[in-house]
Amino acid sequence: MSIVKKTEVITVYESPDGGITVYSREVGQIERKVASIDGLAPEIYNQWILWRDILKYSQDSVALKDLIDKAEITYALIKKDTTK
């Protein structure tokens, strides 16, 4: 009797659109997961789309525009401190 102590999982990466969307799946499996979209992790890509919509709606919302301005100022200050 032999006992398998360790198996190696091989992951295949596929892109039907030339690298814009990359999917990963284990060898022999059909189900795949999105690994990246336009070079970004799926969570970051979804956040990117959300921010795009937020910016669009901020054109009609003073409150939203104010929050975006504050976020941009905070970002600039943090970026300035980390580049010293």
Residue, then its C-alpha position, 0 to 999 in steps of 0.5 A: m500500500s502506498i500513501v500519497k503525502k503531497t500533491e502539487v496543484i498545477t494552475v493554468y492561466e488563460s486569456p481569451d482576449g489577449g491578456i486583458t482578462v486572465y482566468s486561472r483554473e487547476v489542470g483538469q478542471i473546467e471551472r475557472k476564476v478571474a485572476s486579473i482584469d486589465g492587469l488588476a486584481p478583480e477586487i481592485y478592478n471592481q473598485w476602479i469601476l466603482w470610483r469611475d461611477i462615483l466621479k460621474y455622479s459627483q458632477d451632480s452632487v456637491a456632497l460627493k464632490d466635496l468628499i472626493d476633493k478631501a480624498e484627493i487632498t489626503y492622498a496628495l499629503i500622504k504621497k508627499d510624506t512617503t516620497k521624502 
